Amino acid sequence: MSRKRKPEPRVAVARKKPPRWQREHNISRFLWIFIPLVLVVMVALVGYWAYDSYVAVWNRPIAKVNATTIDIDYYVKMLRLYSYTQRINVHQASLPWQVVQLVEENEIIRQEADRLGIIVSSEEVTAAIADIFPADGQESSDTVDITPVVPGNNTPADGFGNEISVTEGNDSATDADNPSSPADGNGNTTDVDKEIGAEYYQFLEEVRISDDEYRLVVETSLLAQKHLEYLEEKEVPVTAEQVYLHYIPVGTEEEANSTVNRANAGEDFAALAQELSIDETIKEIGGSIGWVPRGIFPELDDEAFGLEVGNVSYVFTSEGYIVLKVTDIDGDREIAKELRQVLARKEFDDWMQEQKDLNVIEYIDENMIDWALEHIDWKYENVNWSIE
């Protein structure tokens, strides 16, 4: 029998260490790679923090109107604009939220104008600005009312609350061939060659907005005015059933009942209005409102159009108790132009609210408002306009 051979034991061979110079070279190479990598990461983190804190933060959305996003950078500029032009302190509690509503409404107006084909020319915008900031030797237009109003009430106005007039009764408001010459409230063409005064550019520096940004605000005002004219022409009837209305606002239901009884007993309604009305204007006109169609006083419509001629009644409204009387009815009377404008305004306001309910997403909250006010950073921030 053959004997099994025992395996020969393996001799362990000691690994030879690399020379010292090679070890030092490897360590040096590792440090040359690792330290720059750490520095790059640190710089990237600091850069991201700086971008997020000082750049990206200005791009945060405050609202979205359909596909258009409104960022906080634009919002802060509009805060400065409306604070300055309305002479309202930027920290007044209601102003920041009113400006939110305003920028949303302006975007809705621009989008709807594009859909309807309503246009405003560059010349119209320039003429409107020149009316507010005339060059030396030129007078501001009498058709521009620069009385400040609180923004956010759907009033078509530039930053100063000016209701800028355009062609009255323009039959081609939706035509791409609209005349480019703006017009005053009487339908007269204004001078598009008027020069903008130096005060305009000083104003832009004060508010820290660009010429393009302010021109967009004015353009939107003109678009809103043309939209109102479009509604007046297309949506508001020329004739309608109307009543000749008289009314007296009183303080309590007891006063309303007493007034109705006295009128039904034969006392003169005008005399009662002068004696009992809590509204000075109504008192002065003896309660005589005139011919009105439905929609001018929505809360009175049901009662007023249900009364027979000569009858007196009262209703409770959001403004209090109203005693009313109808002295005539016309089933198809031409609506006065100023009342058609009121009805167009109501159509516009109802449409605007519907658009906001359907197409606006708001992201802004109190924290973003506070951030905007902290970063508005201009010299008029703490001016109390009311005592200047």
C-alpha positions, 0 to 999 in steps of 0.5 A, a space after each residue: 500500500 502506498 503511503 499518503 504524502 503529507 502536504 508540505 507546510 506553506 511558508 508565510 511570506 512577509 509583505 514588503 512595505 512600500 518605501 517611505 517616500 511612496 507612503 508619503 506620496 500616497 498620503 499627499 495625493 489623498 490630501 490633495 484630492 480630499 481637501 479641495 473636495 471638502 472645500 468645494 462642498 463647503 463653498 457649495 453649501 454656503 453658495 446654496 445658503 446665500 442663493 436660498 436666502 438672498 436670491 431664490 427667496 425673491 422668486 417665491 410665489 405669492 399667487 398664481 393666476 391660471 398659468 402665471 405666477 406672481 413672485 414676492 419680488 414684484 409684490 414688494 415693488 407694488 407695495 412701494 408703488 401703492 404706498 407712495 402714490 396713495 400716501 398710505 404707510 406701508 405698515 398700515 394693516 390693510 394695505 399689504 393684503 389690498 396690494 395682494 388683491 390688486 396684483 391678482 386683479 391686474 393679472 386677470 385683467 391682462 389675461 382677459 384683455 388678451 382673450 377679448 382682443 382688447 389692446 392698448 397702444 404704447 402711445 396711449 400709455 405714454 400720453 397717460 403718463 405725460 398727463 400725470 408727469 407733464 414736461 415743463 410748460 405743459 399742463 396736466 390733463 383735466 381728464 385725469 383725477 389724481 385723488 388717491 384711492 385705496 387700491 384693491 377695489 377693482 377701480 381701473 386706475 394707475 398707481 395714483 388711483 387715476 381713472 384714465 379715460 379712453 375713447 367713450 363709446 368706441 365701437 371697435 374696442 375688441 378690434 385689432 385696428 383700434 385707434 392708438 390715440 387715447 381720448 379724454 372723457 368727452 371722446 376727444 383725442 388727446 395729444 399723444 406727442 406730449 412729453 413726459 416730464 423729468 419728475 417721472 424719472 425721479 419718481 421711478 428712482 424714489 419707488 425703485 421700479 423700472 419704466 417698463 414695470 410702471 408702464 405695465 401698471 398704466 397699461 392695465 388701467 387702460 385695459 380695465 377701462 376698455 373692458 368696462 366699455 366693452 361690458 357697457 356695449 355688449 352686456 348692458 341693455 340699452 333699454 329696460 323696465 324702470 321705476 321712478 324711485 324715492 327712498 328714505 334711509 332711517 335708523 330703526 324698524 320702528 322709524 321705518 314703520 312710522 314713516 310708512 304710516 305717515 306717508 300712507 296717511 298723506 304726508 309729503 314724501 319729500 318733506 318726510 325725507 328732509 325731516 327723517 333721512 339719516 343720509 344728508 344727500 338723500 335729505 337734500 334731494 327730498 328722497 327723489 332718486 329718479 328712474 332706475 332699472 334693476 341692478 342699480 340697487 339690488 337689495 331694493 329690486 324685489 320690493 321696488 319692482 313689486 310696488 304699485 305706483 303710489 304705494 310705500 313700503 320698507 325693506 331691511 338692507 345691509 345699509 339699514 332700513 330703507 323706506 321706499 316709494 314708486 311714483 311711476 313705472 315704464 316697461 321699456 325705458 332707455 337707461 341713462 348712460 351713467 346708470 349703464 356705466 354703473 351696471 357695467 361696473 357691477 358686471 365687471 366686479 361680479 366677473 372679477 370675483 368669479 375669476 378670482 374664485 376659479 383661477 387664483 391660487 394664493 400662497 401668501 400668508 402672514 409670515 410672507 407679508 411680514 418678510 416683505 415688510 422687513 425687506 421693503 428697504 426704502 426711505 419712506 417705509 416709516 413715513 406717516 403720510 396722514 400727518 404730512 
